């Protein structure tokens, strides 16, 4: 059984699954080089067919994420949309309110699905009987539940995001391979939308730069942040048994845009960011506590964009009520095609579902790398050298305090570098942060970096709660004094780390490189940040990596078994 899951909204992506096994997950942003690309994923589908040799008629079923999808928007379009929220009685808000009328909503769904059938036909899929539209939050819940892989115990499955098919949150119970929803919250009351709106009001791009707000929050004074957090809390009210809630300051977050603007006026930006983060953490903890109390289930699985907030995830993990926690890696809408495929195949292939790593993208051979290098029109001078043991060479460069680009194997899925498309560096000194920022990243000065840590050093550096293992950089942890050895990958203000626990099972060659570095340096981890220019997605092809070198001061690129070195 070949199933193709398609998400054709913000950060569009596809998943190809064969008999319960994931073969490819490709985000549209990678082949198009447009970060968080919002459109039908034509390029990803074309690339999948090229790599597999399949044709549209070979696909047995196609899952579409959600009954409706918003119109394509680039970064400017998203900013224009949020500017529109500031105008009274906008056409957008009127249309959204009208769409809550069942007759009008059904017409909207039919028109939206007709448009999507048209895009499917352009991609070669003409048999409408193969297409199944699956409700947005069910795909999120499926990614969390089936990705967690615990089908013996009951699992509390929670989703939370900005919006999807009229909802912003759901509560479900996963039991014996099936999901049963017990509560849901309408999109009008979305806490994630509040976070996105304040990202916009602080001069950043919503649906992209929320992590910058989270990164600033630890620097804000606790008393000032708490005052604002309390004011945010007064905007929401939990209802019933506490598993649902309401926004109290208007029909929806977008309709209350001017109220929210007035609320932030003349408030200190750091207190506002700190207060919003504190409120979000407290709110999620209270919600999850109520869900656990209602169900009695203490093993939880989470998905949806709000759980990209690694600081909030840490607070949830630390809850005494939580026994085990699983958060789907890169759990925004880009992960929904995976949930789609698992949902559509679970009754036949549940025993085949396994999440061992998320290197589901494209890889290149040494021959392809060399051919690309020979053809590329470089403006600067480079040399290329083949190494049988490129991991040893990279380790030696790292030990000599060089920053190295690493391009190796299949590209990782999601928003976080997991070593295969990475900038890596010796984490022993904080000076490397400035070096990388000036060299290539242009990150905001307050943003921390992350660290890839060998499994044998993990307990030396990290305070672990025994509720999860951080293979995918979706949680932060407090650190032990020995983490001074990796201080460039630790938050400089609160001492937390967002680690990637590296094992031979998850990534043998990356583990080998870090192991060889540790043998030279005595340090059990490397600073790891994504291999990309600011504002672009992770590099996808050798040409993307060469372009990065040409447009930065990066000197060394370990790409498959080759080392590309800038010589002038």
PAKOLRO-452632 format. One line per 4 residues: number of its first residue (from 1); their letters; for each residue x, y, z of C-alpha. Coordinates in steps of 0.25 Angstrom, whole numbers, plus 2048, in hexadecimal, padded with zeros to 3 digits. Layout:
! residues N
NUM) a) X Y Z ~ ...
! end
This chain:
! residues 568
1) xxxx) 800 800 800 ~ 806 80D 7FC ~ 800 819 803 ~ 804 828 800
5) xxxx) 801 832 80A ~ 800 841 806 ~ 800 84D 80E ~ 7FE 859 804
9) xxxx) 7FE 865 80E ~ 808 86C 816 ~ 815 864 816 ~ 810 85B 80B
13) xxxx) 815 84C 80B ~ 812 83E 807 ~ 814 830 80D ~ 815 823 805
17) xxxx) 812 817 80D ~ 813 809 808 ~ 80C 7FE 810 ~ 80E 806 81D
21) xxxx) 81C 80A 81A ~ 820 818 817 ~ 829 819 80B ~ 829 828 809
25) xxxx) 825 835 80F ~ 828 842 807 ~ 825 850 80B ~ 822 859 7FF
29) xxxx) 82B 864 805 ~ 837 85B 802 ~ 837 859 7F3 ~ 831 867 7F1
33) xxxx) 83B 86E 7FB ~ 82F 876 801 ~ 82E 875 810 ~ 821 870 815
37) xxxx) 81B 86F 807 ~ 80C 870 807 ~ 806 86A 7FA ~ 803 85D 7F4
41) xxxx) 810 855 7F5 ~ 812 853 7E6 ~ 821 853 7E7 ~ 821 849 7F2
45) xxxx) 818 83F 7EB ~ 820 840 7DE ~ 82D 83D 7E6 ~ 827 831 7ED
49) xxxx) 823 82B 7DF ~ 831 82E 7DA ~ 838 827 7E6 ~ 82E 81B 7E7
53) xxxx) 82B 819 7D8 ~ 81C 818 7DB ~ 811 81F 7D3 ~ 804 825 7D8
57) xxxx) 7FC 818 7D4 ~ 805 810 7DE ~ 800 817 7EA ~ 7F4 80F 7F0
61) xxxx) 7EE 81B 7F9 ~ 7F1 829 7FB ~ 7EE 830 809 ~ 7EC 83F 809
65) xxxx) 7EE 847 816 ~ 7E1 84E 81A ~ 7D4 850 813 ~ 7D8 85E 810
69) xxxx) 7E5 865 80E ~ 7E9 874 80D ~ 7ED 87B 801 ~ 7FD 87B 7FE
73) xxxx) 804 886 805 ~ 813 889 805 ~ 819 891 810 ~ 814 89E 80B
77) xxxx) 806 898 80A ~ 806 894 818 ~ 80A 8A2 81D ~ 800 8A8 814
81) xxxx) 7F5 89E 81A ~ 7F9 8A2 828 ~ 7F9 8B1 825 ~ 7EB 8AF 820
85) xxxx) 7E7 8AA 82E ~ 7E9 8B8 833 ~ 7DE 8BE 82A ~ 7D0 8BE 830
89) xxxx) 7C6 8B5 82A ~ 7CF 8B0 81F ~ 7CA 8A7 814 ~ 7D2 89C 81A
93) xxxx) 7CC 89C 827 ~ 7BE 89D 821 ~ 7C1 891 818 ~ 7C6 889 824
97) xxxx) 7B9 88C 82C ~ 7B0 889 820 ~ 7B8 87C 81E ~ 7B3 877 82C
101) xxxx) 7A5 876 826 ~ 7A3 867 822 ~ 79E 86A 814 ~ 7A8 874 810
105) xxxx) 7B3 86B 816 ~ 7AF 85F 80E ~ 7B0 868 801 ~ 7BE 86D 806
109) xxxx) 7C2 85F 808 ~ 7BD 85A 7FA ~ 7C4 866 7F3 ~ 7D1 864 7FA
113) xxxx) 7D1 855 7F7 ~ 7CE 858 7E9 ~ 7DA 861 7E8 ~ 7E3 856 7EF
117) xxxx) 7DE 84B 7E5 ~ 7E3 854 7DA ~ 7F1 855 7E0 ~ 7F1 846 7E2
121) xxxx) 7ED 844 7D3 ~ 7F9 84E 7CF ~ 802 845 7D7 ~ 7FD 839 7CF
125) xxxx) 7F2 833 7D9 ~ 7E5 832 7D1 ~ 7DE 827 7D9 ~ 7D6 82F 7E3
129) xxxx) 7D1 822 7EA ~ 7DF 820 7EF ~ 7DF 82D 7F7 ~ 7DB 82E 805
133) xxxx) 7DA 83B 80D ~ 7DD 839 81C ~ 7DA 843 826 ~ 7E6 84C 82A
137) xxxx) 7E7 849 839 ~ 7E5 83A 837 ~ 7F1 83A 82E ~ 7F9 841 83A
141) xxxx) 7F3 837 844 ~ 7F7 82C 83B ~ 805 831 83A ~ 807 831 849
145) xxxx) 800 824 84C ~ 806 81B 841 ~ 813 822 842 ~ 814 81F 851
149) xxxx) 812 811 84E ~ 80C 80C 85B ~ 800 804 857 ~ 800 7FC 864
153) xxxx) 7FC 807 86E ~ 7F1 812 86D ~ 7F8 81F 868 ~ 7F2 82D 86A
157) xxxx) 7F4 834 85D ~ 7F3 843 85C ~ 7F4 84C 850 ~ 7F5 85B 851
161) xxxx) 7F8 865 846 ~ 7F3 872 83F ~ 7E8 86C 837 ~ 7E4 861 82E
165) xxxx) 7D6 85D 829 ~ 7D0 867 833 ~ 7D7 862 840 ~ 7E3 865 847
169) xxxx) 7E4 85A 851 ~ 7DF 84C 854 ~ 7E0 841 85F ~ 7E0 833 85B
173) xxxx) 7E3 825 861 ~ 7EB 81B 859 ~ 7E8 80D 85D ~ 7EC 800 856
177) xxxx) 7EF 807 849 ~ 7E3 810 848 ~ 7E0 81F 84B ~ 7D4 824 852
181) xxxx) 7D2 833 854 ~ 7CB 838 861 ~ 7CD 847 860 ~ 7D0 852 856
185) xxxx) 7D2 861 856 ~ 7CD 86A 84B ~ 7D8 872 843 ~ 7D3 880 848
189) xxxx) 7D9 87D 856 ~ 7E7 879 851 ~ 7F2 87C 85A ~ 7FC 879 84F
193) xxxx) 7F5 883 847 ~ 7F8 88D 852 ~ 806 88A 852 ~ 807 88B 843
197) xxxx) 800 899 844 ~ 80A 89E 84E ~ 815 899 845 ~ 810 8A2 83A
201) xxxx) 80E 8AE 844 ~ 81C 8AD 848 ~ 821 8AF 83A ~ 823 8A1 836
205) xxxx) 81D 897 82D ~ 812 88E 833 ~ 812 87F 830 ~ 821 880 82F
209) xxxx) 827 889 83A ~ 820 884 846 ~ 82D 87E 84B ~ 833 88B 84C
213) xxxx) 829 88F 856 ~ 82B 883 85E ~ 83A 885 85D ~ 839 893 863
217) xxxx) 830 88F 86E ~ 83B 88A 878 ~ 841 898 878 ~ 835 89F 87D
221) xxxx) 833 8A2 88C ~ 82A 898 893 ~ 821 8A2 89A ~ 81F 8AA 88E
225) xxxx) 81C 89E 886 ~ 812 898 890 ~ 80A 8A5 890 ~ 808 8A4 881
229) xxxx) 806 895 882 ~ 7FA 897 88C ~ 7F4 8A1 882 ~ 7F5 897 877
233) xxxx) 7EF 88D 880 ~ 7E3 896 882 ~ 7E0 896 873 ~ 7DD 887 874
237) xxxx) 7D3 87E 87C ~ 7D3 86F 87E ~ 7C6 869 87C ~ 7BF 85C 881
241) xxxx) 7C9 852 887 ~ 7D5 85B 882 ~ 7D7 853 875 ~ 7D2 85F 86D
245) xxxx) 7D3 86E 86E ~ 7CE 87B 868 ~ 7D4 888 864 ~ 7CC 893 86B
249) xxxx) 7D0 8A0 864 ~ 7C9 89E 857 ~ 7C4 894 84D ~ 7D2 890 849
253) xxxx) 7E0 894 84B ~ 7E0 89B 83D ~ 7D3 8A2 840 ~ 7DA 8A7 84D
257) xxxx) 7E6 8AC 845 ~ 7E5 8BB 849 ~ 7E2 8B7 858 ~ 7EF 8AF 858
261) xxxx) 7F7 8BA 851 ~ 7F2 8C4 85C ~ 7F6 8BA 867 ~ 804 8B9 862
265) xxxx) 805 8C9 860 ~ 811 8CE 869 ~ 814 8C1 870 ~ 822 8BD 870
269) xxxx) 825 8B3 865 ~ 82D 8A9 86D ~ 822 8A9 878 ~ 818 8A7 86D
273) xxxx) 820 89B 867 ~ 823 896 875 ~ 814 897 879 ~ 80F 891 86D
277) xxxx) 818 885 86E ~ 815 883 87D ~ 806 884 87A ~ 807 87A 86F
281) xxxx) 80F 870 878 ~ 806 872 884 ~ 7F9 870 87B ~ 7FE 864 874
285) xxxx) 802 85E 882 ~ 7F4 861 887 ~ 7ED 85B 87B ~ 7F5 84E 87B
289) xxxx) 7F3 84D 88A ~ 7E4 84E 888 ~ 7E5 844 87C ~ 7ED 83A 885
293) xxxx) 7E3 83C 891 ~ 7D7 839 887 ~ 7DD 82C 881 ~ 7E6 827 88B
297) xxxx) 7F0 825 880 ~ 7FF 82A 883 ~ 806 825 877 ~ 804 831 86D
301) xxxx) 807 833 85E ~ 807 841 858 ~ 806 847 84A ~ 803 855 844
305) xxxx) 80B 862 842 ~ 80A 867 850 ~ 813 85B 855 ~ 81E 860 84C
309) xxxx) 820 869 859 ~ 82B 861 85F ~ 82A 869 86C ~ 81C 866 86E
313) xxxx) 81F 857 86B ~ 829 857 876 ~ 81F 85C 880 ~ 815 851 87C
317) xxxx) 820 847 87D ~ 822 84B 88B ~ 814 84A 890 ~ 813 83F 89B
321) xxxx) 806 83A 894 ~ 80D 836 887 ~ 814 829 887 ~ 818 828 879
325) xxxx) 818 833 86E ~ 81A 832 85F ~ 819 83E 856 ~ 81A 83C 847
329) xxxx) 826 841 841 ~ 824 84E 83A ~ 815 84D 83D ~ 810 859 835
333) xxxx) 807 857 829 ~ 813 851 821 ~ 812 844 829 ~ 803 842 825
337) xxxx) 806 83A 819 ~ 80C 830 822 ~ 800 82F 82B ~ 7F8 82E 81E
341) xxxx) 7FF 822 81A ~ 7FF 81B 827 ~ 7F0 81E 829 ~ 7ED 818 81B
345) xxxx) 7F5 80C 81D ~ 7F4 809 82C ~ 7E9 7FE 82B ~ 7F2 7F6 821
349) xxxx) 800 7F9 825 ~ 801 7FE 834 ~ 80C 7F4 837 ~ 815 7FA 82D
353) xxxx) 814 808 833 ~ 821 80C 839 ~ 828 819 83B ~ 837 816 83C
357) xxxx) 83D 823 835 ~ 837 82E 82C ~ 841 82E 821 ~ 837 82D 816
361) xxxx) 83B 837 80C ~ 845 836 800 ~ 853 832 7FF ~ 85E 833 7F5
365) xxxx) 869 82A 7F1 ~ 878 82D 7F1 ~ 878 82D 7E2 ~ 86C 837 7E2
369) xxxx) 873 840 7EB ~ 880 840 7E3 ~ 878 842 7D6 ~ 871 84E 7DD
373) xxxx) 87E 854 7E1 ~ 884 853 7D4 ~ 878 85A 7CD ~ 876 865 7D7
377) xxxx) 87A 873 7D3 ~ 882 877 7DF ~ 886 885 7E1 ~ 891 882 7EC
381) xxxx) 89C 878 7EC ~ 899 86A 7F2 ~ 8A0 85C 7F2 ~ 899 84F 7F4
385) xxxx) 89F 843 7FB ~ 89A 835 7FC ~ 89B 82E 80A ~ 898 820 80D
389) xxxx) 896 824 81B ~ 88F 832 81A ~ 88A 831 828 ~ 899 830 82E
393) xxxx) 89C 83C 825 ~ 890 844 82A ~ 894 841 838 ~ 8A2 846 836
397) xxxx) 89D 853 831 ~ 893 855 83C ~ 89E 852 846 ~ 8A6 85D 840
401) xxxx) 89A 866 842 ~ 895 867 834 ~ 887 868 830 ~ 883 85D 827
405) xxxx) 877 85B 81E ~ 872 84D 81E ~ 86A 848 812 ~ 868 838 814
409) xxxx) 85E 82E 811 ~ 84F 830 810 ~ 84A 83E 814 ~ 843 83F 821
413) xxxx) 834 842 822 ~ 82F 84F 829 ~ 834 85C 82E ~ 840 857 836
417) xxxx) 84D 853 831 ~ 850 845 836 ~ 85E 844 831 ~ 85D 840 822
421) xxxx) 85B 84F 81D ~ 862 856 828 ~ 86D 860 82C ~ 875 85A 837
425) xxxx) 87F 860 840 ~ 887 85D 84D ~ 87E 862 858 ~ 888 864 863
429) xxxx) 889 873 861 ~ 87E 87E 85F ~ 886 885 855 ~ 882 87B 84B
433) xxxx) 873 881 84C ~ 878 88F 847 ~ 880 888 83C ~ 875 880 836
437) xxxx) 86B 88C 837 ~ 875 895 830 ~ 879 88A 826 ~ 86C 885 821
441) xxxx) 860 885 82B ~ 85D 893 82E ~ 854 88F 839 ~ 84E 898 843
445) xxxx) 859 89B 84E ~ 850 895 859 ~ 84D 887 853 ~ 854 87B 858
449) xxxx) 85A 870 850 ~ 858 861 852 ~ 861 855 855 ~ 862 847 84F
453) xxxx) 867 83E 85B ~ 86C 830 85B ~ 864 826 862 ~ 86F 822 86B
457) xxxx) 871 830 86F ~ 862 834 871 ~ 861 831 880 ~ 86E 839 882
461) xxxx) 868 846 87D ~ 859 845 87E ~ 84F 843 889 ~ 845 839 884
465) xxxx) 837 836 88A ~ 836 828 884 ~ 829 82C 87C ~ 82F 82D 86E
469) xxxx) 83C 82D 866 ~ 83F 839 85E ~ 843 834 850 ~ 83C 83F 848
473) xxxx) 83F 84C 84F ~ 830 84E 854 ~ 833 850 863 ~ 83C 858 86C
477) xxxx) 843 853 878 ~ 84B 859 884 ~ 859 856 884 ~ 864 851 88E
481) xxxx) 871 858 891 ~ 879 850 887 ~ 870 856 87C ~ 87B 862 87C
485) xxxx) 882 859 873 ~ 877 85B 868 ~ 873 869 86D ~ 872 86F 85E
489) xxxx) 866 866 85D ~ 860 86A 86A ~ 857 875 86C ~ 860 880 873
493) xxxx) 855 886 87C ~ 84D 87A 882 ~ 857 86F 87F ~ 84E 866 878
497) xxxx) 851 85D 86C ~ 849 859 860 ~ 851 84C 85D ~ 851 842 852
501) xxxx) 854 834 858 ~ 85D 82E 84E ~ 85D 81E 84D ~ 863 815 843
505) xxxx) 855 810 841 ~ 850 81D 83D ~ 85C 822 835 ~ 868 819 835
509) xxxx) 871 823 82D ~ 86E 82F 834 ~ 870 828 841 ~ 87E 823 83C
513) xxxx) 882 831 838 ~ 87E 837 846 ~ 885 82A 84D ~ 892 82D 845
517) xxxx) 891 83C 849 ~ 88F 838 858 ~ 89B 82F 857 ~ 8A3 83B 853
521) xxxx) 89D 845 85C ~ 897 83E 868 ~ 88A 845 864 ~ 87D 83C 862
525) xxxx) 876 845 859 ~ 876 850 84E ~ 86F 85C 84C ~ 864 85A 841
529) xxxx) 85C 864 839 ~ 855 863 82C ~ 85D 864 81F ~ 856 86F 818
533) xxxx) 857 87E 815 ~ 84F 887 81E ~ 840 887 818 ~ 842 87A 810
537) xxxx) 83F 86C 813 ~ 84A 861 816 ~ 852 85F 80A ~ 84C 854 801
541) xxxx) 856 851 7F5 ~ 865 852 7F4 ~ 863 85F 7EC ~ 85B 865 7F8
545) xxxx) 867 862 800 ~ 871 868 7F6 ~ 868 875 7F5 ~ 869 876 805
549) xxxx) 878 875 804 ~ 879 880 7F9 ~ 870 889 802 ~ 876 887 80F
553) xxxx) 884 886 815 ~ 882 877 818 ~ 890 871 814 ~ 88D 862 816
557) xxxx) 882 859 810 ~ 882 84A 813 ~ 879 845 808 ~ 877 836 808
561) xxxx) 886 831 807 ~ 88B 83E 801 ~ 891 84A 808 ~ 88E 857 801
565) xxxx) 898 861 806 ~ 898 870 802 ~ 8A6 874 7FF ~ 8A4 883 7FB
! end
